[in-house]
Every structure is written in C-alpha cells, then in structure tokens.
C-alpha cells in the first residue's frame, strides 16, 4: 500500500497534466501513448532515428511523443519537413539546448545553439566570409591538396607493407588536419594513432560525451543532478580543448606584436578572427573565438570522416558500383596524381555516389533539434510552443514515396537528376535547410569528393 499510493497519485497528476496540455495546445499530432514519468523514452532504443521511423509508419509523418517532461514533435516526410523548415522557418529557428552543452556556458556563445539573433547573424557572417566563401575556398585549395597527398602517401605505404587501413581513422585524421590547418596553419594529428596529438584525443572524447543519450535532457529536475556525470565530463574535455586553443591564440598574438609581423602573418581563419577582434567597434572576444572554433571542429571533423567511411563500406559491398566509379576516374583523371576540386564537375558518377551515401547514411540522422517559438499549425495539427522538433533525415532518405527501392545502394538514381544536398530538395537534406542550415556545406562538399 505504501508503494502503490504514491504511484497512483503520480499517475493521476500526470493524467491531469496531459489533459490540460492537450486542451491548451489543441490537437497535437498523433503518437504512441506515453507512460508516466518517462513518457516514450523507452521506445527510442539504441538507434532513435530507426525507432522513430518505424513509429512514423504507424502514427504518420508528423508525430508527437513525450520524452520525460518534454514534448517532442517528429517530422518524417519531405512534405511536412518543407512546411517546417521553409514555410515556418522563422518560428522553428531556435534550438533545444542539450544539458551537457551548458558546460562553460557554451550555449551562450555557440553559433549552432544560439537563437537566430544579431549575435548569431554576426557569427554566421564571419564564417561565411572568412572561411566558407568561394574566394576563401579557392585560395585554400592547395592546403586541401596537401592533406590529400598525405592521405594518399599513407595509403600507399600501407599497400607496400600489407597493413590494413582503418578508413574512419584515416579520414578523421585527414579532416581534422584540414580543419586545424585552415584555422591555425598547424596539423593536430598523425596517421599513426600512437603519435596522435593529445588535442585529437580530447576532441574525440568530447564528441563522444555530447553524443551520448543524457537523462538530464528529459527532465529539468535532473539537469541540476547530472545523473550520468556527462556535464562534468564535458566541462573537463572542453577546458582541455580551450586551453590548447588559448595557447595557439596567445602565441599568434605574440607573433603579431613583433616587428616582423608582416613576414609572420598567416593566411588562416585565426588571423582573420584576430583582425575581427581588434576592430575598434568589435564585441568579438577571445572567449567568443574559442567557442566558435570548437563548433567548427565538432561539426567538420566527425561528419566528413563518417560519411567517407560509409561511402567506402557501401562501395566495397557493391563491387559493380565500385568498378563504375573507378572507370570514371580512369577515364576523366587518367594517370594524374590526384583528383583536384576543379575535376568534381566532370565526375558525375562520383557525385552520385556521394549523394547516395548522404541519402542512406546522413551524418546527423535527426539533425540538430529545433524548438518552436510559438504554437504553429502544421499539416492540420498544432505544434506547441517550446516543443522539441526533430527532423528525421534518415527516414526521409528511406521514404518509399520519394525513392524507388529505398534500401538499395544505387548511385544511378542521381544521374540526370536535379536533386542536390543544398537545402532546396527536402527528400535529401543532410546539411539541414533554411536559416539554420550547416554553414560548412561548401567546404564539406569539396572535401568529401
């Protein structure tokens, strides 16, 4: 009786709250019935994108769930996603902040997590003009070519010695070095993991911690408790990364202060950010700089390497597709040492392979969660204010109403097809769409090919 009574009270309280919530919000999208306290958390499983895709086949392309105390709305069709990210883009431009990313107040400085404010627009402008513009990318082609040559030399040495290649590790090292050279003009890692820089390990550990499911995200009460210790661990790894960044920034500031400034000046993002910071009217600080650089590393390194690894896995499992890709390279590139960025437009099958990998294996299968800033009617239902909005990109790529034989790896579907990944075709949005679309798309597109 001592146990049953408080459980009964909790259930009645939850039922009343659910009823009031329904009346306030109107007609919520359909979804599975939530159990008290945990809601539908138990139905997410190890692969939430796949679990939610299965549930959407029962409840529809716009579905509501309770994740602890939080209301979540899941969009799983291109039609619904277009309405959210295009028609109502402004209403859904805010972010849901993961508990772990409150570490060092990262959510107050992060371009990925800030609301669409003047501060956020300023950061977007800096990255667009100083890192991802066509001019900047063209100027840094030689840098990427050097990193790819290092990758090729490493692969060649493995062939000579008969050593197996860890594709994901090799791609991660290449991408991390590309990012670090673009930002700082230094390498952060080597291909032999025994000699990898400590910063590489810290960044990897940081990514793993923030990607882990966190109970504190499902209940405001638990955020103060940090039951899994993820916030504490995030603070530790973030501080290590920030210390490394600060050492590099301090050294560069000392270089800029010498009489040899012109001869020492680098043409990298750090130099541009320091120029921005030293403007008379600039509110941009070293702290802002560290948070922005951290965002760029997190977004760039892991997503590019995982897509490369999936691409190689799919080609190895589909040898006839591999032969087509190799034949195109032999015909277009011939005996030239390396594929150059100017060659990409002449490699339609390679472009189709990349799109097909994005379709089947998007690096962010649920994108970064959006948040509703107001009650909005979508597809005849009400998405309530403050609801977490999850876009299931993984489900979009396997939707049989958009794709023939969606489970098959068929790059040919993109030949003579206008669909691209730039946010206009909602069947394929691995970088998102609308104002919160990933700003690093231009660099990722070049590097992946």
KEZA-355889 format. One line per field, with one value per residue (C-alpha): y, z, x; residue in three letters; residue number from 1. Coordinates in nm, 3 decimals. Layout:
! KEZA-355889
Y	[Y, ...]
Z	[Z, ...]
X	[X, ...]
res	[ALA, ...]
n	[NUM, ...]
END
This chain:
! KEZA-355889
Y	[0.000, 0.235, 0.193, 0.184, 0.508, 0.747, 0.573, 0.625, 0.992, 1.034, 0.868, 1.086, 1.401, 1.303, 1.225, 1.565, 1.745, 1.560, 1.654, 2.021, 2.014, 1.877, 2.141, 2.422, 2.313, 2.188, 1.889, 1.753, 1.523, 1.154, 0.939, 0.643, 0.662, 0.786, 0.607, 0.810, 0.983, 0.856, 0.916, 0.743, 0.733, 0.354, 0.341, 0.522, 0.227, 0.232, 0.390, 0.657, 0.754, 0.397, 0.355, 0.683, 0.587, 0.267, 0.457, 0.709, 0.426, 0.374, 0.730, 0.932, 1.171, 1.424, 1.256, 1.368, 1.199, 1.273, 1.239, 1.265, 1.603, 1.732, 1.736, 1.622, 1.654, 1.428, 1.506, 1.215, 1.318, 1.573, 1.748, 1.807, 1.899, 2.154, 2.319, 2.333, 2.444, 2.659, 2.796, 2.835, 2.859, 3.164, 3.008, 2.696, 2.870, 2.833, 2.539, 2.293, 2.307, 1.971, 1.975, 1.881, 2.186, 2.420, 2.348, 2.672, 2.847, 2.709, 2.755, 3.132, 3.154, 2.862, 2.950, 2.613, 2.673, 3.047, 3.168, 3.347, 3.677, 3.957, 3.778, 3.459, 3.652, 3.814, 3.474, 3.336, 3.633, 3.581, 3.213, 3.272, 3.548, 3.428, 3.050, 2.925, 3.186, 3.074, 3.308, 3.171, 2.810, 2.870, 3.031, 2.730, 2.459, 2.399, 2.329, 2.061, 1.917, 1.880, 1.699, 1.461, 1.393, 1.298, 1.062, 0.909, 0.860, 0.692, 0.458, 0.376, 0.288, 0.058, -0.114, -0.168, -0.313, -0.506, -0.312, -0.293, 0.057, 0.188, 0.406, 0.600, 0.677, 0.781, 1.003, 1.157, 1.237, 1.394, 1.601, 1.709, 1.822, 2.004, 2.190, 2.268, 2.391, 2.602, 2.752, 2.758, 2.654, 2.350, 1.975, 1.833, 1.462, 1.198, 0.881, 0.660, 0.687, 0.613, 0.957, 1.146, 1.480, 1.500, 1.755, 1.499, 1.259, 1.536, 1.639, 1.274, 1.225, 1.549, 1.445, 1.104, 1.258, 1.513, 1.249, 1.011, 0.989, 1.208, 1.159, 1.523, 1.630, 1.476, 1.645, 1.991, 1.839, 1.605, 1.888, 2.003, 1.648, 1.545, 1.176, 1.034, 1.288, 1.396, 1.767, 1.725, 1.527, 1.776, 2.059, 1.867, 1.791, 2.134, 2.301, 2.092, 2.187, 2.554, 2.551, 2.419, 2.682, 2.957, 2.851, 2.877, 3.213, 3.359, 3.255, 3.410, 3.735, 3.747, 3.697, 3.978, 4.206, 4.171, 4.397, 4.102, 4.093, 4.109, 3.822, 3.608, 3.680, 3.363, 3.342, 3.130, 3.179, 3.262, 3.563, 3.680, 3.630, 3.827, 4.107, 4.099, 4.111, 4.412, 4.628, 4.935, 4.860, 4.482, 4.295, 3.975, 3.837, 3.554, 3.365, 3.401, 3.280, 2.963, 2.865, 2.933, 2.727, 2.442, 2.443, 2.424, 2.128, 1.934, 1.992, 1.933, 1.650, 1.374, 1.421, 1.419, 1.117, 0.911, 0.985, 0.882, 0.557, 0.476, 0.552, 0.308, 0.044, 0.072, 0.055, -0.249, -0.422, -0.326, -0.411, -0.331, 0.028, 0.043, -0.055, 0.219, 0.478, 0.356, 0.351, 0.712, 0.816, 0.636, 0.798, 1.153, 1.175, 0.918, 0.894, 1.234, 1.207, 1.339, 1.442, 1.820, 2.024, 2.152, 1.791, 1.733, 1.875, 1.626, 1.326, 1.280, 0.921, 1.019, 1.300, 1.047, 0.814, 1.095, 1.185, 0.822, 0.788, 1.102, 0.958, 0.629, 0.745, 1.114, 1.223, 1.378, 1.139, 1.363, 1.695, 1.935, 1.967, 2.279, 2.444, 2.603, 2.968, 2.975, 2.746, 2.659, 2.460, 2.201, 1.951, 2.007, 1.961, 2.203, 2.204, 2.367, 2.644, 2.517, 2.170, 1.998, 1.946, 1.651, 1.618, 1.252, 1.290, 0.917, 0.842, 1.096, 0.911, 0.579, 0.700, 0.474, 0.754, 0.956, 0.683, 0.365, 0.064, 0.290, 0.033, -0.036, 0.147, 0.286, 0.598, 0.578, 0.727, 1.064, 1.062, 1.313, 1.413, 1.769, 1.671, 1.808, 1.849, 2.229, 2.256, 2.300, 1.935, 1.816, 1.450, 1.494, 1.746, 1.601, 1.959, 2.075, 2.357, 2.711, 2.966, 2.701, 2.504, 2.397, 2.682, 2.441, 2.273, 2.434, 2.303, 1.960, 1.919, 1.982, 1.771, 1.466, 1.425]
Z	[0.000, 0.088, -0.265, -0.458, -0.318, -0.432, -0.771, -0.804, -0.710, -0.965, -1.237, -1.167, -1.162, -1.493, -1.647, -1.540, -1.671, -2.002, -2.031, -1.959, -2.206, -2.477, -2.410, -2.416, -2.732, -2.923, -3.149, -3.107, -3.379, -3.310, -3.137, -2.905, -2.560, -2.303, -1.975, -1.652, -1.572, -1.866, -2.142, -2.461, -2.383, -2.364, -2.728, -2.865, -2.842, -2.935, -3.274, -3.220, -3.588, -3.684, -3.394, -3.480, -3.848, -3.753, -3.527, -3.805, -4.022, -3.755, -3.647, -3.958, -4.089, -3.810, -3.472, -3.109, -2.816, -2.453, -2.369, -1.992, -1.932, -2.279, -2.577, -2.896, -3.249, -3.514, -3.886, -4.122, -4.470, -4.716, -4.741, -4.367, -4.333, -4.614, -4.425, -4.105, -4.245, -4.533, -4.472, -4.094, -4.087, -3.858, -3.593, -3.579, -3.593, -3.221, -3.070, -2.791, -2.572, -2.461, -2.091, -2.143, -2.364, -2.076, -1.986, -1.977, -2.096, -2.445, -2.533, -2.488, -2.744, -2.983, -3.338, -3.354, -3.036, -3.022, -3.125, -3.462, -3.305, -3.412, -3.234, -3.428, -3.757, -3.684, -3.628, -3.947, -4.139, -4.006, -4.102, -4.440, -4.540, -4.376, -4.420, -4.650, -4.928, -5.281, -5.277, -4.946, -5.054, -5.386, -5.204, -4.974, -5.244, -5.216, -4.846, -4.906, -5.185, -4.942, -4.689, -4.958, -5.074, -4.715, -4.712, -5.046, -4.927, -4.609, -4.807, -5.044, -4.753, -4.614, -4.953, -4.963, -4.611, -4.633, -4.341, -4.304, -4.322, -4.076, -4.320, -4.049, -3.860, -4.175, -4.289, -3.941, -3.925, -4.272, -4.192, -3.851, -4.004, -4.280, -4.018, -3.798, -4.093, -4.223, -3.878, -3.730, -4.004, -3.796, -3.800, -3.497, -3.571, -3.748, -3.924, -3.669, -3.370, -3.131, -3.209, -3.233, -3.063, -2.727, -2.869, -3.120, -2.834, -2.636, -2.932, -2.997, -2.630, -2.625, -2.931, -2.776, -2.448, -2.603, -2.840, -2.555, -2.452, -2.145, -1.893, -1.788, -2.128, -2.045, -1.712, -1.575, -1.227, -1.345, -1.505, -1.158, -1.059, -1.376, -1.300, -1.560, -1.498, -1.862, -1.784, -1.559, -1.821, -2.092, -1.879, -1.836, -2.205, -2.313, -2.078, -2.219, -2.575, -2.479, -2.310, -2.631, -2.839, -2.598, -2.622, -3.002, -2.990, -2.736, -2.946, -3.257, -3.072, -2.970, -3.334, -3.443, -3.184, -3.316, -3.568, -3.810, -3.820, -4.200, -4.260, -3.991, -4.090, -4.176, -4.419, -4.198, -4.012, -3.681, -3.843, -3.977, -3.636, -3.462, -3.716, -3.635, -3.260, -3.294, -3.478, -3.272, -3.262, -3.234, -2.944, -3.059, -2.786, -2.741, -2.550, -2.849, -3.072, -2.870, -2.872, -3.246, -3.330, -3.113, -3.308, -3.637, -3.523, -3.388, -3.699, -3.953, -3.841, -3.739, -4.008, -4.302, -4.178, -4.101, -4.446, -4.610, -4.410, -4.505, -4.868, -4.875, -4.695, -4.949, -5.247, -5.103, -5.059, -5.415, -5.632, -5.958, -5.830, -5.727, -6.080, -6.232, -6.002, -6.083, -6.456, -6.444, -6.257, -6.507, -6.799, -6.662, -6.439, -6.606, -6.464, -6.291, -5.933, -5.751, -5.814, -5.794, -5.690, -6.045, -6.156, -5.946, -6.205, -6.458, -6.231, -6.231, -6.104, -5.810, -5.729, -5.746, -5.507, -5.252, -5.275, -5.235, -4.925, -4.781, -4.857, -4.677, -4.406, -4.319, -4.064, -3.843, -3.881, -3.670, -3.742, -3.453, -3.277, -3.349, -3.099, -3.166, -3.062, -3.089, -3.143, -3.514, -3.721, -3.939, -4.158, -3.965, -3.621, -3.362, -3.280, -2.935, -2.827, -2.677, -2.829, -2.947, -3.323, -3.463, -3.838, -3.918, -4.216, -4.202, -4.258, -4.542, -4.726, -4.699, -4.776, -5.045, -5.163, -5.261, -5.357, -5.562, -5.382, -5.096, -4.911, -5.213, -5.280, -5.629, -5.720, -6.067, -5.926, -5.914, -6.270, -6.486, -6.168, -6.038, -5.668, -5.466, -5.096, -5.078, -4.885, -5.169, -5.218, -4.890, -4.979, -4.925, -4.661, -4.478, -4.402, -4.298, -4.467, -4.403, -4.192, -3.958, -4.243, -4.181, -4.299, -4.369, -4.665, -4.932, -4.764, -4.686, -5.046, -5.185, -4.926, -4.949, -5.323]
X	[0.000, 0.293, 0.429, 0.100, -0.045, 0.235, 0.242, -0.135, -0.102, 0.180, -0.029, -0.337, -0.120, 0.038, -0.305, -0.443, -0.135, -0.160, -0.527, -0.453, -0.168, -0.397, -0.660, -0.408, -0.230, -0.533, -0.493, -0.142, -0.010, -0.082, 0.175, 0.227, 0.069, 0.325, 0.373, 0.402, 0.732, 0.940, 0.684, 0.805, 1.177, 1.171, 1.062, 1.368, 1.607, 1.977, 1.906, 1.637, 1.624, 1.531, 1.285, 1.113, 1.095, 0.912, 0.672, 0.601, 0.470, 0.204, 0.127, 0.210, 0.477, 0.408, 0.414, 0.420, 0.593, 0.666, 1.035, 1.021, 0.858, 0.945, 0.708, 0.880, 0.742, 0.897, 0.878, 0.945, 0.825, 0.963, 0.624, 0.598, 0.966, 0.932, 0.646, 0.853, 1.190, 1.069, 0.719, 0.763, 1.141, 1.148, 0.923, 1.142, 1.479, 1.556, 1.740, 1.680, 1.992, 2.141, 2.221, 2.588, 2.644, 2.572, 2.936, 3.137, 2.817, 2.879, 2.511, 2.552, 2.835, 2.781, 2.676, 2.498, 2.295, 2.228, 1.881, 1.861, 1.970, 2.202, 2.487, 2.417, 2.397, 2.733, 2.899, 2.743, 2.874, 3.227, 3.236, 3.074, 3.312, 3.633, 3.610, 3.334, 3.315, 3.406, 3.707, 3.838, 3.783, 3.959, 4.251, 4.288, 4.270, 4.643, 4.608, 4.345, 4.556, 4.849, 4.629, 4.500, 4.856, 4.944, 4.646, 4.748, 5.109, 4.983, 4.757, 5.044, 5.272, 5.001, 4.976, 5.353, 5.368, 5.039, 4.893, 4.512, 4.366, 4.111, 3.915, 3.731, 4.053, 4.240, 3.952, 3.917, 4.288, 4.279, 3.971, 4.100, 4.429, 4.243, 4.040, 4.341, 4.549, 4.262, 4.215, 4.567, 4.816, 4.922, 4.850, 4.669, 4.714, 4.922, 4.808, 4.983, 4.748, 5.037, 5.174, 4.848, 4.834, 4.658, 4.416, 4.288, 4.205, 4.035, 3.819, 3.720, 3.631, 3.434, 3.230, 3.154, 3.035, 2.798, 2.660, 2.570, 2.200, 2.155, 1.874, 1.915, 1.776, 1.439, 1.367, 1.454, 1.496, 1.772, 1.971, 2.074, 2.173, 2.369, 2.293, 2.535, 2.809, 2.804, 2.802, 3.105, 3.295, 3.202, 3.343, 3.669, 3.724, 3.607, 3.854, 4.139, 4.046, 4.007, 4.350, 4.505, 4.326, 4.435, 4.800, 4.784, 4.599, 4.844, 5.143, 4.987, 4.916, 5.281, 5.384, 5.153, 5.312, 5.667, 5.837, 5.834, 5.454, 5.424, 5.664, 5.500, 5.140, 4.945, 4.655, 4.425, 4.099, 4.270, 4.439, 4.102, 3.936, 4.210, 4.162, 3.790, 3.860, 4.091, 3.838, 3.750, 3.379, 3.404, 3.241, 3.417, 3.649, 3.898, 3.628, 3.391, 3.672, 3.734, 3.366, 3.334, 3.643, 3.515, 3.185, 3.375, 3.585, 3.286, 3.076, 3.352, 3.575, 3.336, 3.068, 3.311, 3.503, 3.190, 3.044, 3.372, 3.372, 3.012, 3.090, 3.381, 3.171, 2.888, 3.126, 3.304, 2.968, 2.867, 3.170, 2.989, 2.934, 3.299, 3.403, 3.186, 3.343, 3.695, 3.622, 3.505, 3.819, 4.041, 3.864, 3.848, 4.154, 4.378, 4.728, 4.716, 4.838, 4.532, 4.174, 4.151, 3.848, 3.810, 3.760, 3.447, 3.208, 3.345, 3.281, 2.901, 2.913, 3.135, 2.890, 2.605, 2.791, 2.829, 2.459, 2.357, 2.576, 2.415, 2.070, 2.133, 2.373, 2.327, 2.592, 2.321, 2.026, 1.797, 1.972, 2.028, 1.688, 1.483, 1.246, 0.907, 0.893, 0.512, 0.214, 0.206, -0.040, 0.135, -0.046, -0.373, -0.214, -0.074, 0.296, 0.305, 0.537, 0.869, 0.826, 1.144, 1.118, 1.314, 1.364, 1.427, 1.661, 1.737, 1.367, 1.346, 1.621, 1.436, 1.085, 0.939, 0.710, 1.020, 1.268, 1.235, 1.386, 1.496, 1.709, 1.932, 2.259, 2.201, 2.402, 2.246, 1.925, 2.105, 2.237, 2.048, 1.861, 1.841, 1.823, 2.115, 2.205, 2.188, 1.861, 1.611, 1.514, 1.367, 1.399, 1.775, 1.886, 2.190, 2.305, 1.958, 1.766, 1.655, 1.839, 1.986, 2.139, 2.502, 2.728, 3.014, 2.841, 3.068, 3.384, 3.240, 3.119, 3.467, 3.648, 3.423, 3.466]
res	[UNK, UNK, UNK, UNK, UNK, UNK, UNK, UNK, UNK, UNK, UNK, UNK, UNK, UNK, UNK, UNK, UNK, UNK, UNK, UNK, UNK, UNK, UNK, UNK, UNK, UNK, UNK, UNK, UNK, UNK, UNK, UNK, UNK, UNK, UNK, UNK, UNK, UNK, UNK, UNK, UNK, UNK, UNK, UNK, UNK, UNK, UNK, UNK, UNK, UNK, UNK, UNK, UNK, UNK, UNK, UNK, UNK, UNK, UNK, UNK, UNK, UNK, UNK, UNK, UNK, UNK, UNK, UNK, UNK, UNK, UNK, UNK, UNK, UNK, UNK, UNK, UNK, UNK, UNK, UNK, UNK, UNK, UNK, UNK, UNK, UNK, UNK, UNK, UNK, UNK, UNK, UNK, UNK, UNK, UNK, UNK, UNK, UNK, UNK, UNK, UNK, UNK, UNK, UNK, UNK, UNK, UNK, UNK, UNK, UNK, UNK, UNK, UNK, UNK, UNK, UNK, UNK, UNK, UNK, UNK, UNK, UNK, UNK, UNK, UNK, UNK, UNK, UNK, UNK, UNK, UNK, UNK, UNK, UNK, UNK, UNK, UNK, UNK, UNK, UNK, UNK, UNK, UNK, UNK, UNK, UNK, UNK, UNK, UNK, UNK, UNK, UNK, UNK, UNK, UNK, UNK, UNK, UNK, UNK, UNK, UNK, UNK, UNK, UNK, UNK, UNK, UNK, UNK, UNK, UNK, UNK, UNK, UNK, UNK, UNK, UNK, UNK, UNK, UNK, UNK, UNK, UNK, UNK, UNK, UNK, UNK, UNK, UNK, UNK, UNK, UNK, UNK, UNK, UNK, UNK, UNK, UNK, UNK, UNK, UNK, UNK, UNK, UNK, UNK, UNK, UNK, UNK, UNK, UNK, UNK, UNK, UNK, UNK, UNK, UNK, UNK, UNK, UNK, UNK, UNK, UNK, UNK, UNK, UNK, UNK, UNK, UNK, UNK, UNK, UNK, UNK, UNK, UNK, UNK, UNK, UNK, UNK, UNK, UNK, UNK, UNK, UNK, UNK, UNK, UNK, UNK, UNK, UNK, UNK, UNK, UNK, UNK, UNK, UNK, UNK, UNK, UNK, UNK, UNK, UNK, UNK, UNK, UNK, UNK, UNK, UNK, UNK, UNK, UNK, UNK, UNK, UNK, UNK, UNK, UNK, UNK, UNK, UNK, UNK, UNK, UNK, UNK, UNK, UNK, UNK, UNK, UNK, UNK, UNK, UNK, UNK, UNK, UNK, UNK, UNK, UNK, UNK, UNK, UNK, UNK, UNK, UNK, UNK, UNK, UNK, UNK, UNK, UNK, UNK, UNK, UNK, UNK, UNK, UNK, UNK, UNK, UNK, UNK, UNK, UNK, UNK, UNK, UNK, UNK, UNK, UNK, UNK, UNK, UNK, UNK, UNK, UNK, UNK, UNK, UNK, UNK, UNK, UNK, UNK, UNK, UNK, UNK, UNK, UNK, UNK, UNK, UNK, UNK, UNK, UNK, UNK, UNK, UNK, UNK, UNK, UNK, UNK, UNK, UNK, UNK, UNK, UNK, UNK, UNK, UNK, UNK, UNK, UNK, UNK, UNK, UNK, UNK, UNK, UNK, UNK, UNK, UNK, UNK, UNK, UNK, UNK, UNK, UNK, UNK, UNK, UNK, UNK, UNK, UNK, UNK, UNK, UNK, UNK, UNK, UNK, UNK, UNK, UNK, UNK, UNK, UNK, UNK, UNK, UNK, UNK, UNK, UNK, UNK, UNK, UNK, UNK, UNK, UNK, UNK, UNK, UNK, UNK, UNK, UNK, UNK, UNK, UNK, UNK, UNK, UNK, UNK, UNK, UNK, UNK, UNK, UNK, UNK, UNK, UNK, UNK, UNK, UNK, UNK, UNK, UNK, UNK, UNK, UNK, UNK, UNK, UNK, UNK, UNK, UNK]
n	[1, 2, 3, 4, 5, 6, 7, 8, 9, 10, 11, 12, 13, 14, 15, 16, 17, 18, 19, 20, 21, 22, 23, 24, 25, 26, 27, 28, 29, 30, 31, 32, 33, 34, 35, 36, 37, 38, 39, 40, 41, 42, 43, 44, 45, 46, 47, 48, 49, 50, 51, 52, 53, 54, 55, 56, 57, 58, 59, 60, 61, 62, 63, 64, 65, 66, 67, 68, 69, 70, 71, 72, 73, 74, 75, 76, 77, 78, 79, 80, 81, 82, 83, 84, 85, 86, 87, 88, 89, 90, 91, 92, 93, 94, 95, 96, 97, 98, 99, 100, 101, 102, 103, 104, 105, 106, 107, 108, 109, 110, 111, 112, 113, 114, 115, 116, 117, 118, 119, 120, 121, 122, 123, 124, 125, 126, 127, 128, 129, 130, 131, 132, 133, 134, 135, 136, 137, 138, 139, 140, 141, 142, 143, 144, 145, 146, 147, 148, 149, 150, 151, 152, 153, 154, 155, 156, 157, 158, 159, 160, 161, 162, 163, 164, 165, 166, 167, 168, 169, 170, 171, 172, 173, 174, 175, 176, 177, 178, 179, 180, 181, 182, 183, 184, 185, 186, 187, 188, 189, 190, 191, 192, 193, 194, 195, 196, 197, 198, 199, 200, 201, 202, 203, 204, 205, 206, 207, 208, 209, 210, 211, 212, 213, 214, 215, 216, 217, 218, 219, 220, 221, 222, 223, 224, 225, 226, 227, 228, 229, 230, 231, 232, 233, 234, 235, 236, 237, 238, 239, 240, 241, 242, 243, 244, 245, 246, 247, 248, 249, 250, 251, 252, 253, 254, 255, 256, 257, 258, 259, 260, 261, 262, 263, 264, 265, 266, 267, 268, 269, 270, 271, 272, 273, 274, 275, 276, 277, 278, 279, 280, 281, 282, 283, 284, 285, 286, 287, 288, 289, 290, 291, 292, 293, 294, 295, 296, 297, 298, 299, 300, 301, 302, 303, 304, 305, 306, 307, 308, 309, 310, 311, 312, 313, 314, 315, 316, 317, 318, 319, 320, 321, 322, 323, 324, 325, 326, 327, 328, 329, 330, 331, 332, 333, 334, 335, 336, 337, 338, 339, 340, 341, 342, 343, 344, 345, 346, 347, 348, 349, 350, 351, 352, 353, 354, 355, 356, 357, 358, 359, 360, 361, 362, 363, 364, 365, 366, 367, 368, 369, 370, 371, 372, 373, 374, 375, 376, 377, 378, 379, 380, 381, 382, 383, 384, 385, 386, 387, 388, 389, 390, 391, 392, 393, 394, 395, 396, 397, 398, 399, 400, 401, 402, 403, 404, 405, 406, 407, 408, 409, 410, 411, 412, 413, 414, 415, 416, 417, 418, 419, 420, 421, 422, 423, 424, 425, 426, 427, 428, 429, 430, 431, 432, 433, 434, 435, 436, 437, 438, 439, 440, 441, 442, 443, 444, 445, 446, 447, 448, 449]
END
